[in-house]
Amino acid sequence: MASATTLTMMMHILCLTLCSLSLFCSAFTSQDYSNALEKSILFFEGQRSGKLPSNQRLTWRGDSGQSDGSSYHVDLVGGYYDAGDNVKFGLPMAFTTTLLAWSVIEFGSSMHNQIENARAAIKWSTDYLLKAATAAPNTLYVQVGDPNMDHRCWERPEDMDTPRNVYKVSDQNPGSDVAAETAAALAAASIVFKDSDPSYSAKLLHTAMKVFDFADRHRGSYSDSLNSVVCPFYCSYSGYHDELLWGASWIHRASQNSSYLAYIQSNGHTLGADDDDYSFSWDDKRPGTKVLLSKGFLERTTQEFQIYKVHSDNYICSLIPGTSSFQAQYTPGGLLYKASESNLQYVTSTAFLLLTYAKYLSSNGGVATCSGSTVTAENLISHAKKQVDYILGDNPAKMSYMVGFGEKYPQHVHHRGSSLPSIHAHPDHIACNNGFQYLYSSSPNPNVLAGAIVGGPDNKDSFSDDRNNYQQAEPATYINAPFVGAVAFFSANPTTK
Ligand SMILES: *[C@@H]1O[C@H](CO)[C@@H](O)[C@H](O)[C@H]1NC(C)=O
């Protein structure tokens, strides 16, 4: 024991020395990234809806939403609340699931003892998505909870008494965006469970194909059919073409079924294959699809996908300062900056795509080409590392934007369950309006939503740790999901410069 401790100390001193000489500097060790990985997954337990299992680790939470769907004679218990409220929104939940699954697919081999927790986080969602997808033919349930009513209360999920309305898309009221994203999530998850639970995996893939077929045959955006309850919350601003191509690409990856290859080839051009687009989020899947499909070209299995490598390069070049097509915005402290609200969702999804593309490039000694100049896989990894390290505390404010990680992190997270007293500490009901005293209180949140990454700082690196500032202080499942893969990578490759 003593010698191991001494060795660790010596390593630490060595690192600090080298760091101060600027020869080689890494703000975080492999253990730090492993710790961040564990927490990034733990966060999902705080977002759970339904009956909690006995191995629930975030013990301040209790059961909630246990009759979701019952008044509509459908079982919609389970799934995740998207962010700091108590609505189950289908589009971001499915996207979160796709990205969690993608994280495991690419970087699961670096997750070690966290792989079971990562699978459990995915299954919590896919169990729900299966119910939502198989409850009725030509129907997909896409939301539980009236968001306008929910947002008028500051209530724990365990106390919820706002209408748990159920919303669906159907052949009459289509939603190809939410349906194709659900298909993507189920297909990606089928890859995750292929070895550990083959029958579950087969069920996921079979359902993905059915839901995709529904999405493709009955085309339309759920923002039209369900406008008043999905907009402006998760309005599909980018339309549904991006999700159709993304969904087909995931089913192709999961099944290797040539029907989906044919679909991608014949529909790609009308579904956005030729566009350059630089934002990857719960709304817009285009850059992610380009990177996903570039794999086939880079590994020389699908020569037809060269176009996706070209557009992936364009996306990458837009992010790397110094290249001719550079066009991203960074804060003075070096953080990618896209939007004043929930900016870190773009940072985590971008870091993930950089690392994934670096992995695909490395498989074949490839490089990204930015009008003549080349960008290597190592360049992409170091760029991703700056973003990940910034989130974990290597930034001008010297604070971590992951709750419970490091010495200094957000204390006033915009999250109902975390900011109200735990149901176990305060079993009496706290009604809708009575909760607002906790929203406006200056006290730190009583329940630590461990691992949650919040919206993050503004374009000048300043962050106000204010619970009412939802733009900066609210966590969301889709901020964390791609981060799970990124920190897994760095836990195995901590010293990449
Ligand atoms: C491939 O996918 C198509 C479309 O979903 C389906 O009809 C066909 O049965 C699949 N083929 C195999 C071998 O699974």
The ligand as an ORCA input file, in Angstrom:
! r2SCAN-3c Opt
* xyz 0 1
  C     -33.994     -6.471    -44.609
  O     -34.854     -5.372    -44.353
  C     -36.064     -5.402    -45.063
  C     -36.787     -4.111    -44.795
  O     -37.037     -3.950    -43.417
  C     -36.862     -6.652    -44.679
  O     -38.050     -6.701    -45.408
  C     -36.007     -7.888    -44.905
  O     -36.693     -9.029    -44.406
  C     -34.665     -7.770    -44.235
  N     -33.820     -8.874    -44.601
  C     -33.244     -9.659    -43.717
  C     -32.355    -10.734    -44.284
  O     -33.405     -9.554    -42.523
*
